[in-house]
């Protein structure tokens, strides 16, 4: 069982893992916190982009010798293979940690898996620690693995869609690999943010066949795609495979007649979150699938 200190560390690891959203693809966004023998945080790190050090190595580097006998708290099962970087499970073994907590198991893990190798090395392993919370960050990456295509978000501002300077939608860009702008232009969410030879921006337009468009986005190395604006041909083209809709609704006076702007979420989606910031309200809805219907 995880201790209160370890649960706090996992939530911290989840929070910092989100710093990699929009740049780690096709790798996952992962966070790690190292606790010393007394349960005190002594190092933390996250994965920024493919080819750079993984979260565990960055956290161990920060902790130094204080990691020995301590606990590694990581949002995803440590990798078990040599890629552009050495396997993270070996870094943890070499650092002589005594315990590893992981939130989500890695479906891409090679061989026996990083968790099993850690256990074989005499390290105590806890699986599934705050898994559902970690999926708030890792969910789109896992969705992309499962479906073989990017997780697609469609975002727009009700009644002000053609205002290209809308701040609410603009802030979403940096958390996505690719952004399809209102005029059809395709851009990196974080310009130049991905690793070399791991990602490219597909040529626009995407054409008029959904399957070919999805293939182009997938081949680019994208795990997440943001479509901006209701008047966007990509939204019409890919509407049947949009996974999430985000609608920003401008504030209204306490008493008013119904507005004509289309502020509601499309049919086939279920509202999962509503937040208010000042006078603006943000609606977030996810596609209804399977038993959710």
C-alpha positions in Angstrom: 0.0 0.0 0.0 1.2 3.5 -0.8 1.9 5.8 2.1 0.4 9.4 2.3 3.9 10.7 1.3 4.0 8.4 -1.7 0.5 9.4 -2.8 1.5 13.1 -2.6 4.6 12.3 -4.7 2.6 10.5 -7.3 0.2 13.4 -7.7 3.3 15.6 -8.1 4.7 13.3 -10.7 1.4 13.4 -12.6 1.3 17.2 -12.4 4.9 17.6 -13.8 4.3 14.9 -16.5 1.8 17.3 -18.1 4.8 19.6 -18.9 5.6 17.1 -21.7 2.2 17.4 -23.4 2.7 18.6 -27.0 6.3 17.6 -27.3 7.0 14.0 -26.2 5.1 12.3 -29.0 5.4 9.7 -30.2 6.7 8.9 -26.7 4.4 9.3 -23.7 4.4 12.2 -21.3 5.8 10.8 -18.0 6.7 12.2 -14.6 8.8 10.9 -11.8 9.6 11.8 -8.2 12.3 10.3 -6.0 11.9 10.0 -2.3 14.9 9.3 0.0 14.9 6.6 2.7 12.9 8.8 5.0 10.2 9.6 2.4 11.5 13.1 1.7 11.4 14.2 -2.0 14.9 14.6 -3.3 14.5 14.7 -7.0 12.0 15.0 -9.8 11.9 15.0 -13.5 9.7 14.6 -16.6 10.2 13.5 -20.2 10.4 16.4 -22.7 10.9 14.9 -26.1 11.9 11.7 -27.9 15.6 11.3 -27.8 16.0 13.2 -24.5 16.4 11.5 -21.1 13.3 9.9 -19.7 11.6 11.1 -16.5 13.2 8.5 -14.3 16.8 9.4 -15.4 16.1 13.2 -14.9 14.7 12.6 -11.4 17.6 10.3 -10.5 20.1 12.8 -11.7 18.5 15.5 -9.5 18.5 13.1 -6.5 22.0 11.8 -6.9 23.2 9.5 -4.1 20.2 10.3 -2.0 18.2 7.9 -4.2 19.9 4.9 -2.8 17.5 3.0 -0.6 14.7 5.3 -1.5 11.5 5.1 -3.6 10.9 6.0 -7.2 7.3 7.2 -7.9 6.6 7.2 -11.7 3.4 7.7 -13.7 4.2 4.9 -16.3 6.0 1.6 -15.9 9.7 2.1 -16.5 10.8 1.1 -20.0 12.5 -2.2 -20.5 14.4 -1.8 -23.8 17.3 0.1 -25.4 16.0 2.7 -27.8 17.5 6.1 -28.3 18.2 6.0 -24.5 19.0 3.1 -22.2 16.2 1.3 -20.3 14.9 3.2 -17.3 14.4 0.0 -15.2 18.2 -0.4 -15.3 18.8 3.2 -14.2 16.6 2.5 -11.2 18.4 -0.7 -10.4 21.8 1.0 -10.7 20.7 3.8 -8.4 19.8 1.1 -5.8 16.3 2.3 -5.0 14.5 -0.1 -2.8 10.9 0.5 -4.0 9.2 1.7 -7.2 5.5 2.9 -7.4 3.9 3.1 -10.9 0.5 4.4 -11.9 0.0 2.9 -15.4 1.4 -0.2 -17.0 3.1 0.3 -20.3 1.5 -1.7 -23.1 4.6 -1.1 -25.3 6.9 -2.7 -22.7 9.2 -5.2 -24.3 10.0 -8.8 -23.0 8.9 -9.4 -19.4 8.3 -5.7 -18.8 10.1 -3.2 -16.6 8.1 -4.0 -13.5 9.1 -7.7 -13.6 12.7 -7.0 -14.1 12.7 -4.6 -11.2 11.2 -7.3 -9.0 13.8 -9.8 -10.2 16.4 -7.4 -9.0 14.9 -7.4 -5.5 13.1 -4.1 -5.7 9.6 -3.8 -4.3 7.1 -2.8 -6.9 3.6 -1.3 -6.5 1.4 -1.2 -9.6 -1.8 0.9 -10.3 -1.1 3.7 -7.8 -3.5 6.5 -8.6 -3.9 5.0 -12.1 -7.1 6.9 -13.0 -5.5 10.2 -12.0 -2.4 9.5 -14.1 -4.7 8.7 -17.1 -5.7 12.4 -17.2 -2.3 12.9 -18.8 -1.5 9.5 -20.3 -5.1 8.8 -21.6 -4.7 10.4 -25.1 -1.3 8.6 -25.6 -2.9 5.2 -24.7 -5.9 6.0 -26.8 -3.6 6.6 -29.8 -1.9 3.3 -29.2 -5.2 1.4 -28.9 -6.8 3.0 -32.0 -3.8 3.4 -34.2 -4.6 7.1 -34.8 -4.2 10.4 -32.9 -6.6 11.5 -30.2 -8.5 14.4 -31.7 -9.9 17.4 -29.9 -12.2 19.9 -31.5 -12.2 23.3 -29.8 -14.1 26.5 -30.6 -15.6 29.6 -28.9 -19.3 30.0 -29.3 -20.3 33.2 -31.1 -16.7 34.3 -31.5 -15.3 31.6 -33.5 -13.7 33.7 -36.2 -11.7 35.7 -33.6 -8.3 34.2 -34.3 -6.9 35.8 -31.2 -9.2 33.9 -28.8 -7.0 33.3 -25.8 -9.0 30.3 -24.5 -8.4 28.2 -27.6 -4.9 29.5 -28.2 -3.7 28.1 -24.8 -4.8 24.6 -25.9 -2.3 24.6 -28.7 0.8 23.9 -26.7 -0.7 20.7 -25.2 -1.2 19.1 -28.7 1.2 17.7 -31.2 -0.5 19.2 -34.2 -3.0 22.1 -34.6 -5.3 22.5 -37.6 -6.1 26.2 -37.8 -9.3 27.7 -39.0 -7.8 28.4 -42.4 -6.7 24.8 -42.9 -3.0 25.4 -42.0 -1.4 22.6 -40.0 1.2 23.5 -37.4 3.1 22.0 -34.5 1.4 22.9 -31.3 4.8 23.8 -29.9 6.9 25.0 -32.8 10.1 23.0 -33.0 9.1 21.2 -29.8 9.5 17.6 -31.0 12.7 15.5 -31.3 14.6 15.2 -34.6 13.5 12.5 -37.0 10.6 11.7 -34.6 8.0 14.0 -36.0 7.0 16.1 -39.0 4.2 18.4 -40.0 2.0 16.9 -42.8 1.2 19.0 -45.8 -2.2 20.8 -46.0 -4.8 20.3 -47.1 -5.6 16.8 -45.8 -7.9 16.0 -48.7 -11.5 14.9 -48.6 -11.2 11.3 -47.4 -11.2 10.8 -43.6 -9.1 7.6 -43.7 -6.3 9.3 -45.8 -6.4 12.3 -43.5 -6.1 10.2 -40.4 -3.2 8.3 -42.0 -1.3 11.5 -42.8 -1.7 12.7 -39.2 -0.6 9.3 -37.8 2.4 9.0 -40.1 3.5 12.5 -38.9 4.1 10.9 -35.4 1.2 12.8 -33.8 -0.6 11.3 -30.8 -2.8 14.4 -30.3 -4.4 16.7 -32.7 -6.3 20.0 -32.1 -8.9 21.3 -34.6 -9.7 24.9 -34.1 -13.1 26.5 -34.9 -16.5 25.5 -36.1 -15.9 26.8 -39.6 -13.0 24.4 -40.2 -13.1 21.9 -43.1 -11.0 19.4 -41.0 -13.8 19.4 -38.4 -16.3 18.4 -41.0 -13.9 15.8 -42.5 -13.1 14.2 -39.2 -16.2 14.8 -37.2 -16.9 11.0 -36.8 -13.6 10.4 -35.2 -13.4 13.5 -32.9 -12.8 12.2 -29.4 -13.3 15.4 -27.3 -15.1 18.7 -27.8 -14.2 21.9 -25.9 -16.6 24.8 -26.2 -15.9 28.2 -24.6 -19.1 30.1 -24.0 -18.9 33.9 -23.4 -20.6 35.3 -20.4 -24.2 36.3 -20.4 -26.2 38.7 -18.2 -28.3 37.1 -15.4 -31.5 37.6 -17.5 -31.5 37.4 -21.3 -33.3 35.9 -24.3 -31.7 32.7 -25.8 -28.7 33.5 -28.0 -28.6 32.1 -31.6 -24.9 31.0 -31.3 -24.3 27.3 -31.3 -22.9 26.9 -27.8 -24.0 23.4 -27.1 -21.8 20.3 -27.6 -22.6 18.1 -30.7 -24.8 15.0 -30.4 -23.0 11.8 -29.6 -20.9 13.5 -26.8 -21.3 13.4 -23.1 -20.6 16.5 -20.9 -17.8 15.6 -18.5 -16.6 18.9 -17.1 -17.8 22.6 -16.8 -15.5 25.3 -15.5 -16.0 29.0 -15.2 -13.3 31.7 -15.4 -14.6 35.2 -15.0 -17.6 35.5 -17.2 -16.6 32.7 -19.6 -17.7 29.1 -19.2 -15.8 26.1 -20.7 -17.7 22.9 -21.6 -15.7 19.7 -22.1 -17.4 16.7 -23.6 -16.2 13.2 -24.6 -17.6 10.9 -27.3 -20.0 8.4 -26.0 -18.8 4.9 -26.8 -19.9 1.4 -25.8 -21.5 1.0 -22.4 -21.5 4.8 -21.9 -24.4 5.1 -24.3 
